[in-house]
């Protein structure tokens, strides 16, 4: 599944006490008695699992050069950067081999145009990137056209053999747990390596409720349960935000899944908060916006 990631970069698993606090019924935020040690532990997991993202329409090589520098920061490397296909080859030249390059396909609208999605994917393959983040044609699923979803995802999977394929469900648009669960099933059957919550471009981004449905779908699948990963994206700006998704992944997939082969967070502004937690003396201003 793409890059070889060094397992020694993380110390995995929250203690049972901390995990219980994080997973209290309906908990949306971190309990106040979760200590700084636990926050730093969470920050290390988040950094090692981070897909540092820039998907602005006006992005240039200069923007991506800066992104790649940030991905190699003083607190440690991100898992990957995530960029437009047109900038993926440049990103690959700016990074060491242990940091991946992901690029987006059929993004952000998730149209049911198989040919266009495959062309995006082939462009990504040709750039030397390691990962493809493709948007499922979620409106087709909402309309009841599951065949359109399967055709597109299967074609994209066939177009990028050997690359990590993350399928973006756009859970905020799917809305119901039943639709999200069905989207998970279709993506898994088409060969997804990761289920990803959101594009970050819709009104509703990642939510713990959607994440739980997705993680349970992976855990229940007879094949995927042992290797498919989960990616939360959109609206995750602080380590406290990330901590909830880390805890859910540990609870449902097991502590061994808290590594970048099976757990990712897609974000642009999260890195500043990670660095503020891990190295307070050199902290940048805490994030107030961004992906």
N, C-alpha and C positions, 0 to 999 in steps of 0.2 A: 504494500500500500504506500508507494511513494517513498518519502524520505525515511532514513533511519534516524530515530530520535534517541538521544542518550537518556536512558532511564535515570541515571544518577543526577540529573538536573532537578529532580523533585524529591521531597520527602512527603509521601502520600498519606491521606486519610485523616479526617478529623476524629478526635476522641468521641466515644459514645455519648459523653455528657454534652459536648459542644454540638454534635450532630442532632441530639434531641432538642436542644434549644433552637437550632436553625430550622427544624422541621416541625415546630409547634403548629397545631392546626390553624390554618389561614394566615400563618406568618408571612408577611410581605417585606419585612425589614429585619435587620439584625438586632437581637435583644441587647439591651444596654450592658449586660454583664458578660458579654463575650469579650475576652481580654485582648490586649495588644499583641500578645504572642500568637493568638489564633488569627488575628487580622493579618499579621505578617506571613503566617503560614498560608493563608488564603491568597495573599498577594503573590507569593512565589508560585503557587499553582496557576494563578491567572496569567502571570507573565509567561510561564513556560507553555501555556496553552493559547496564547494570544495570536489571533490573525489581525495584525495591525493594518487598518483599512483606510484607503483613500479612494472614494468613488465619486468625486466631484466632476461635473461635466467639463470644467475648464482645466482639469489637472494637466500639468506639463511634466517633462522630464525633470525639471528642477524641483517640482513638488515631490516627485517620487524619489529623487535622490535624497531629499530631506527625510522622507518617510523611512527609507532604508537605513539611514544613519540612526534614526530613532529606534529602529528594530534591533540595533546592536548597542544598546545603551549600557550605562555603567552598572546597572543592577542585573544584567544578563540578557540573553537573546530572546526575542519573540519566537513563536513557532513558525510564523509565515507572515508575509505581507499579502494583502488582497487588493488588486488594482484592475483597471480596465484592460481588456486584451491588447489594445494598441500600445500599452506601456509595460506589458509583462516581460518582453525581451529585455528592455532597458533595466527593469527591476532585477532581473536575473544577473546582469553584469555588476550590479551594485552590492550583491550579498554573498557571504560565504555559503558553501554548499549545505551547511546544516540548518540554514534558515530557508524555508520553502517560499515559492511564489505561487499564489493562487490568483486566478482571474475569473471574471464573471461571464456567464453565457445566458442568453435570453433574458437579459437584465435591463431594467427592473420590472418590466410589465408582464412577463410570463405569458407571452402570446403562444398560441398553439401552432406556430409556424415551424415545422420540423426542419425544413431546409435552412432557415435562418439560424436556428439553434445549433444545428450541426456545423454550419459555417463558422459561427463563433467558437465552437469547440475545437475545430480543426486549426483555427488561427491560434488558439491557446496552446495546442499541442506543438505547433511549429515554433513557438517562442522559447521552448525549453522550460516552460512552467511545469510544476509538479501537481497542481491541483486545479480542479474546475468546480466553480460554484454556480450551478444552473438553477434558474427559477422554473419551478413546475408550472404548467399552464393551469393555475389554480381556478381561474374563472370557468374553464372547461369542466373541472371537477364539480364546482358549485352548480353548473348547469346539468350535471348528470352524465357528462360525456367522458367516462373513464377511459375509453379507448384512445381518445386524443392524448390523454396524459401518458398512458403506457407507450404509445407510439413515439412520442417525443423523448421521453426518458430513456427508452431502450435504444433509440438511435444515437443519443448523446453518449450513452454508456459504450456503445460499439465504436464510437468515433474517438474515444480516449482510453484505449486499453493501457493498463499499467499506471494510469494517473489516479489520484484520489478524487472521487466524485462526491461532492456535497450537493444534496438536493434541497433547495430552498422552498419550503411549503407555503410561506406567507400566511402564517397562522392567524394573524389579526384579521385577515380577510375571510378566512375559512370559518372563523368565529366559533363553531360548535365543536365540542369534543368528538362527536361522531364523525364529522368531516375531517378533523385533524387526524383521527385514528385511521380513517380510510386513506387519506393522503400518505400517511406513513407506510401503510401496507403496500400501496402501489409503488412508492419509491423503493422500498426494500426489495420487492419482487423484480424491479427493473435493474437492480444491482448497485444501489447507492452504498457508498462507504460511510457517509455521514447523513443524518437528518439535521437540517438547519431551520431555525425558526422563521427568519424574516430577511427581507432585503434592507431594512432600515429606512426605506423610502415611503412606507405606508403609515397611516395614522396610528396604528397599534403595532408595537414592536414585540420583542420577546416578553413573555409573561411566565411566571412559575406554573400557572395552571396548564398552559400549552406545553411547557417543558415536561411536566409530569406525564401527560398523555403520550408524548413522543418517546420518552424514556421507557415507559411501560410497554409501548409497541415494540421497541427494540428488544427488551427483556423477554417478551412473550414469543418472539419469532424463533423458530427452532434452529435456524442457521445464523441469523444476524446477531443473536444474543451474545455470541462469543467474539465478535470482531467489529461490528458497526458502531460508529461513534455518534455523538450528539454535539451540535454547535448552536449556542445561543448568540443571537446578534440583534442589534438595534436597541438603543436606550440603556445600555450597560455602561455607566460612566464612572462608577466608583467600585472600590474593592468590596464594599458592603453589598452592592448590587450583584457582583460576581459570586459572592460567597453563597448566596441562596442556590444558584445553579450548580455550583460545585457540590453542595450538600445533597441536592436532589440526585445528582449523578452518582454520588457515592452510595446513597441509600438504595437506589434502584439497580444500578449496574455493578456496584461493588467498588471498593477502594482501588482495586487494580485498574479500573477504567479512568481514574484521574490522571491521565497522561495524554499528550497531544495526538497519539494515534487514535484516541477514542473520545477525547473531550477538547472542544475549542470554544473560544469566545471571540466573536467578531466585533471590533470596536476601533474607534479612532482616538477618543478622548480618555479612555480608561488608563492608558499607559502613564499619564501624568499622575494619576492618583496612586497607581501601583508604586511608582518611584517615590512619591511623597510618604507612603507607608513604610517602604523598605529603607529609605534614606532620608529621614526628615530634615537633616541639616542642609541638604541640597535640594529641598523640595521646590517644585514649580507651583504656581497657583493651582488650586484644585479645579477640576473641570466643571464648567457650567453649561456646556452645550456640546454639539458634535454628535457623531454616530455612536 
